[in-house]
Amino acid sequence: MSVLDTYSLAGRTALVTGATRGLGRAFARAIAEAGADVVVHGRDAALADEVRAEIEALGRKAYVVLGDLTDRAAVVDVVDRAISSAGRIDVLVNNAGACIHRPALDIPDAEWDFVIDTNLTALWHMSQEVGRHMVQRRSGSIVNVGSISGMIVNRPQMQPAYNASKAAVHQLTKSLAAEWAPSGVRVNAVAPGYIKTDMSPVDEPQYRRHWIEDSAQQRYATPDEVSPSVVFLASDAASFMSGTILVVDGGYTLF
């Protein structure tokens, strides 16, 4: 096997959560380009069908499973339908997430719960249900989407719920990696910096001073610049990596 062959995902099936827009959509497309069939998860049927068409245009199989991952029963249903449709899950990309900018003293309980449930609890439930499938098969790769917000405190906006959720994702990644490594299941995370998506208004002037100028590369990235790292972690190129938090931030956290 050549070094480039180790990056191939041919013959595998990946489930990508939150795959209908932003980072998730780019991850689903990149994984398909690397050779895998893709189970597209989202909550918007029309957008999910668009992503399915994009993947099928690449010559790969695509399946759509819709569901609210903040509900445990819905998670079980999503995983069951994914396995029923695709036969198995070799790769799980836990991408679905939410962020709300608000100072700590102004955050209502409902808002805190929404961010934690979406970013952490849903990821935990997905990891547990898909992990059970992978551990039984003694094979699999999970890639969680963390953030530099799990390592630093963002400014000028305050977002304590998001920061706490992503720090927890990083530690959960390490915990699952340690526990499931003997069963042939790898668990890693990618920690993006400021990426231009619907959820992150990186090109708004009020954020330039802290988000762009404080970065070593002094720019933001596009989702396509993060996708190769997800493919890498999912693939055999990262076969000796588990519990790693791979930072993709243009050097933002160097300072």
C-alpha positions as CSV (number, residue, x, y, z in Angstrom):
1,M,0.0,0.0,0.0
2,S,1.4,3.4,-1.0
3,V,1.3,6.3,1.3
4,L,-1.5,8.0,-0.7
5,D,-3.5,4.7,-0.5
6,T,-3.6,5.0,3.3
7,Y,-5.8,8.1,2.9
8,S,-8.4,6.2,0.9
9,L,-11.8,5.5,2.4
10,A,-12.9,3.2,-0.4
11,G,-15.2,0.4,0.7
12,R,-16.2,2.2,3.9
13,T,-19.4,3.9,5.0
14,A,-19.4,7.1,7.0
15,L,-22.2,8.7,9.0
16,V,-21.8,12.5,9.2
17,T,-24.1,14.4,11.5
18,G,-25.2,17.9,10.7
19,A,-24.2,17.2,7.1
20,T,-26.6,19.6,5.4
21,R,-24.6,22.8,5.6
22,G,-21.3,24.4,6.6
23,L,-18.5,22.2,7.9
24,G,-20.7,19.1,7.9
25,R,-21.6,19.4,4.2
26,A,-17.9,19.9,3.3
27,F,-16.9,16.9,5.4
28,A,-19.5,14.7,3.8
29,R,-18.4,15.7,0.3
30,A,-14.7,15.2,1.1
31,I,-15.3,11.8,2.6
32,A,-17.1,10.8,-0.6
33,E,-14.3,12.1,-2.7
34,A,-12.0,9.8,-0.6
35,G,-14.1,6.8,-1.7
36,A,-16.6,6.2,1.1
37,D,-20.4,5.9,0.9
38,V,-22.0,8.5,3.2
39,V,-25.0,8.5,5.5
40,V,-26.2,12.1,5.5
41,H,-27.8,13.3,8.7
42,G,-29.6,16.5,9.2
43,R,-33.0,18.0,10.0
44,D,-33.8,19.7,6.7
45,A,-35.0,17.1,4.2
46,A,-34.5,19.4,1.1
47,L,-30.9,20.3,2.1
48,A,-30.2,16.6,2.9
49,D,-31.4,15.7,-0.6
50,E,-29.1,18.3,-2.1
51,V,-26.1,16.7,-0.3
52,R,-27.2,13.3,-1.3
53,A,-27.2,14.4,-5.0
54,E,-23.7,15.9,-4.6
55,I,-22.4,12.6,-3.2
56,E,-24.1,10.5,-5.8
57,A,-22.6,12.7,-8.5
58,L,-19.2,11.6,-7.2
59,G,-20.1,8.0,-7.9
60,R,-20.7,7.1,-4.2
61,K,-23.8,5.8,-2.5
62,A,-25.6,8.2,-0.2
63,Y,-28.4,7.7,2.3
64,V,-30.4,10.3,4.2
65,V,-31.4,9.9,7.9
66,L,-33.2,12.8,9.5
67,G,-33.6,13.3,13.2
68,D,-33.2,15.5,16.3
69,L,-30.1,14.3,18.0
70,T,-30.9,16.0,21.3
71,D,-33.4,13.2,22.0
72,R,-31.9,9.8,22.9
73,A,-34.7,7.8,21.3
74,A,-34.2,9.8,18.0
75,V,-30.5,9.0,18.2
76,V,-31.2,5.3,18.5
77,D,-33.6,5.6,15.5
78,V,-31.0,7.5,13.4
79,V,-28.3,4.9,14.0
80,D,-30.6,2.0,13.5
81,R,-31.8,3.4,10.1
82,A,-28.3,4.2,9.1
83,I,-27.1,0.7,9.7
84,S,-30.2,-0.8,8.1
85,S,-29.7,1.3,5.0
86,A,-25.9,1.1,4.6
87,G,-25.2,-2.2,6.3
88,R,-22.6,-0.8,8.7
89,I,-20.9,2.3,9.9
90,D,-17.1,2.4,9.6
91,V,-16.7,6.1,10.2
92,L,-18.7,8.5,12.4
93,V,-18.2,12.2,12.1
94,N,-19.8,14.0,15.0
95,N,-20.3,17.4,13.5
96,A,-23.7,18.7,14.5
97,G,-23.4,21.8,16.8
98,A,-24.7,25.1,17.9
99,C,-23.3,28.4,19.2
100,I,-24.9,31.4,20.9
101,H,-23.0,34.5,21.8
102,R,-24.1,35.9,25.2
103,P,-22.4,37.0,28.4
104,A,-22.5,34.5,31.3
105,L,-24.8,36.5,33.5
106,D,-27.4,36.8,30.8
107,I,-27.7,33.2,29.7
108,P,-31.1,31.6,30.5
109,D,-31.2,27.9,31.5
110,A,-33.0,27.0,28.3
111,E,-30.2,28.4,26.2
112,W,-27.4,26.8,28.2
113,D,-29.3,23.4,27.9
114,F,-29.7,23.8,24.2
115,V,-26.0,24.4,23.5
116,I,-24.8,21.6,25.9
117,D,-27.5,19.2,24.6
118,T,-26.6,19.8,21.0
119,N,-22.8,20.0,21.2
120,L,-22.0,17.5,24.0
121,T,-24.9,15.3,25.0
122,A,-26.0,14.5,21.4
123,L,-22.4,13.7,20.5
124,W,-22.2,11.4,23.6
125,H,-25.3,9.6,22.6
126,M,-24.2,9.2,19.0
127,S,-20.8,8.0,20.1
128,Q,-22.3,5.5,22.5
129,E,-24.8,4.0,20.0
130,V,-22.3,3.9,17.0
131,G,-19.5,2.9,19.3
132,R,-21.4,-0.1,20.5
133,H,-21.7,-1.2,16.8
134,M,-18.0,-0.5,16.2
135,V,-16.8,-2.3,19.3
136,Q,-18.9,-5.4,18.4
137,R,-17.3,-5.3,15.0
138,R,-13.8,-4.5,16.5
139,S,-13.3,-1.8,13.9
140,G,-14.1,1.8,13.4
141,S,-13.0,5.5,13.5
142,I,-14.9,8.3,15.2
143,V,-14.0,11.9,14.4
144,N,-15.4,14.5,16.7
145,V,-15.6,18.2,15.8
146,G,-14.2,20.1,18.7
147,S,-13.0,23.7,18.5
148,I,-10.2,26.0,19.6
149,S,-13.0,27.3,21.9
150,G,-12.3,24.2,23.9
151,M,-8.7,25.5,24.5
152,I,-9.0,29.3,24.7
153,V,-11.6,31.9,25.6
154,N,-12.9,33.7,22.5
155,R,-13.1,37.4,22.2
156,P,-14.7,39.9,21.8
157,Q,-17.9,37.8,22.0
158,M,-18.7,35.8,25.1
159,Q,-19.9,32.2,24.6
160,P,-19.3,30.3,27.8
161,A,-21.8,27.5,27.0
162,Y,-20.1,26.8,23.7
163,N,-16.6,26.9,25.1
164,A,-17.5,24.5,28.0
165,S,-19.2,22.1,25.6
166,K,-16.2,22.0,23.2
167,A,-13.7,21.5,26.1
168,A,-15.9,18.6,27.2
169,V,-15.9,17.2,23.7
170,H,-12.1,17.1,23.7
171,Q,-11.9,15.3,27.0
172,L,-14.7,12.9,26.0
173,T,-12.7,12.2,22.9
174,K,-9.7,11.2,24.9
175,S,-11.8,9.1,27.4
176,L,-13.4,7.1,24.6
177,A,-10.1,6.7,22.8
178,A,-8.5,5.1,25.8
179,E,-11.4,2.8,26.5
180,W,-12.1,1.6,23.0
181,A,-8.6,1.3,21.6
182,P,-8.3,-2.4,22.6
183,S,-11.4,-3.0,20.6
184,G,-10.0,-1.6,17.4
185,V,-11.9,1.7,17.5
186,R,-10.1,5.0,17.2
187,V,-11.5,8.3,18.5
188,N,-10.0,11.6,17.5
189,A,-11.1,15.2,17.2
190,V,-10.4,18.1,14.9
191,A,-10.4,21.5,16.5
192,P,-11.0,24.2,13.9
193,G,-10.3,27.9,14.3
194,Y,-12.3,30.6,12.6
195,I,-13.9,29.1,9.6
196,K,-16.4,30.9,7.3
197,T,-19.8,29.2,7.8
198,D,-23.4,30.2,8.5
199,M,-22.7,29.7,12.2
200,S,-19.5,31.8,12.3
201,P,-19.6,35.3,10.9
202,V,-15.9,35.6,10.4
203,D,-16.0,38.2,7.7
204,E,-18.0,40.8,9.8
205,P,-15.8,43.9,10.4
206,Q,-16.4,44.0,14.2
207,Y,-14.6,40.7,14.6
208,R,-11.6,41.3,12.4
209,R,-9.4,42.8,15.1
210,H,-9.6,39.7,17.3
211,W,-10.5,36.9,15.0
212,I,-8.3,37.7,12.0
213,E,-5.5,40.0,13.0
214,D,-4.7,37.8,16.1
215,S,-4.2,34.8,13.9
216,A,-0.6,34.0,12.8
217,Q,-1.9,33.6,9.2
218,Q,-4.1,36.7,9.6
219,R,-7.1,35.2,7.8
220,Y,-10.0,32.9,8.2
221,A,-10.4,29.5,6.5
222,T,-13.1,27.8,4.4
223,P,-14.7,24.5,5.3
224,D,-12.7,22.8,2.5
225,E,-9.5,23.6,4.3
226,V,-10.6,21.6,7.3
227,S,-12.1,18.6,5.4
228,P,-8.7,17.0,4.6
229,S,-7.9,16.7,8.3
230,V,-11.2,14.9,8.9
231,V,-10.4,12.5,6.0
232,F,-6.9,12.0,7.5
233,L,-8.2,11.1,11.0
234,A,-10.9,8.8,9.6
235,S,-8.4,7.0,7.4
236,D,-5.6,4.4,7.8
237,A,-3.2,7.3,7.4
238,A,-3.9,8.0,11.1
239,S,-4.0,4.3,12.1
240,F,-1.6,4.9,15.1
241,M,-3.5,8.0,16.3
242,S,-6.2,7.9,18.9
243,G,-7.2,10.5,21.5
244,T,-5.6,13.3,19.4
245,I,-7.1,16.8,19.2
246,L,-5.9,18.0,15.8
247,V,-5.9,21.8,15.7
248,V,-6.6,23.5,12.4
249,D,-6.6,27.2,13.2
250,G,-4.1,29.1,11.0
251,G,-1.8,29.5,14.1
252,Y,-4.4,31.3,16.2
253,T,-3.7,29.4,19.4
254,L,0.1,30.0,19.1
255,F,-0.3,33.3,20.9
